[in-house]
Amino acid sequence: EGLSYWERLHRLKLLSLQRRRERYIVIHTWKIRNEIVPNSVSMKFRQSPRRGPVATMPSFKHQAQKTMSTHYESSFAVRGAQLWNSIPREIRESPSLQALKVSLGNFLRTIPDEPPVKGYATAWSNSLTEWKKGVQIGVSEYSFIS
């Protein structure tokens, strides 16, 4: 029909592959925190009085080689913690898996989903962690992001 990738995603009411992958990571992190699945990556959580349940990132020696840094940053323990901490407290505190999926889906629909596509020049990342930092949007516009 001559629609761009983003327009097709929007028309079909689908999330991009990247956003679906990040959704899965958040759901799996919730399952780890609630001891539904084994914590094979040794993720640690703490309760913050202001932010609620937060995941702590594993330590890393920054003097390591660049390839090790890349592996560290893309590991599930780090990526899961970053994504977990980027979603609102109310979602992280969901009492059930179904409640988490519904509230996470509602939240994801409020964040623009425009992944970089081969052949299109882009200066942004579509990751939830980047949206949380306010790279693409003013923080005041989405002040509900915790």
N, C-alpha and C positions, 0 to 999 in steps of 0.2 A: 504493500500500500504506500510505500514511500515514507514510512515513519522511521524516525531514528530509533536506536536501541532504547533510549530513555523514554521516548514517547510510547513505544510498544510495552515496556514494563508498566508504565502508568496506566495505559488503556486496559491492559490485562490484569491490573491490580496485583502485580507480582513484585517481589523484592529482587534486587540484583543478586547474582551469585555471591558476591562479597558480603552483602548484607545478610543473606541466608546463612552463610558460613559463620558470621559473627553472632547471629541469633543462636545458632547451634552451640557455639562456645559458651555463651551466657547461660543457656539452659543446662549444659553439661556442668558448668561451674556451680550452678544452683544445686544440682544433684550431688556434686561432691560435698558442698557445704552441708547439705541435709543428709549425708551419709546414705544416699540411695545407690550410688555407684562407688567403687573403690577409689581412694585418693592415690592413684599410682604416680602422680607427679608431685606429691608432698606439698600441695597447696596449703597455705596457712591463712586463717581468717582471724580477725579481731573485731570486737564491738566498739565502735566509736560513739561517744555520747551525741555528737552532732550529726555524723554521717551514717550511723547505723552499721550494719555488717560490711566490713571492707576486707579485701584480700590483700595480703602483703606480698610484695614481689621478692623473689629469691635474690640474694646478694650476687654481685658480679664484680670482678676486678677489672676496672676500666683500662688497665694497661695491657689487657689481652689483645691478641691479633684481631684485625677487623673481621675476619671470617668467623671467629668465635663470638664476637659481638653480634653479628648478624644472626647466628644460630640462637644465641641467648634471646634476642629481641623477638624472634619468631617462634620461640618455644611456647607450648601450651601454658606452662606455669606463668610466664610473663604476659602473654597475649590475653589469657583468661583473666588474670588479675586486672589488667588495664581495662578490658571491656567491662568486667564486673563493676569496677569502681566508677565507670563512666555513666552508668545508668542510674536513674533516680532511686533514692532510698526505698520508696514505697514498693518499687518493683523487686528490689533485692530482698525485702522482707515478706514477699508473697508467702501465704500459708500453705499453698499447695502447688503442684506442678501445673495444673490446669489454670489456676489463677495467675501464675507467672507467665504462662504462654499468652493469655488474653491481655494482661497489662503490658507485657513486652511488645506484643503486636500493635497495640494502640499507641504506645510510645514511638515505635519505629515508623509508624505512619505520619508522625509529626516532624520527622527529620527528613530533609530532602535526600533522595536516593538517586544520585547521578554519577555512576561509576565511570572512571576513565575507560574509553573504548579505543581500540586500535584504529588509527586513522583520524582520530579527533585529538586536537591539541588540548591538553588540560593542564592546569596549574594547581590542581587540588587532589587530595586523597578523599575517598568516599567513606573512610573508616569512621565508626562512631567515636573513636578516641580523638580523631581530628575535629569532628563537629563539636565535641565536648570542650576542646581547648578554645573554641571560638574562632578557629582559623577561617572558616567559610562564612560564619554568621556572627553578628554582634551578640555577646553574651546576654545582654539585656533582652534581646528578642526571644531567646529560649532560656529564660532565667530558671526554669524548672529543672534543668539538667543539673544534677547534684555534683 
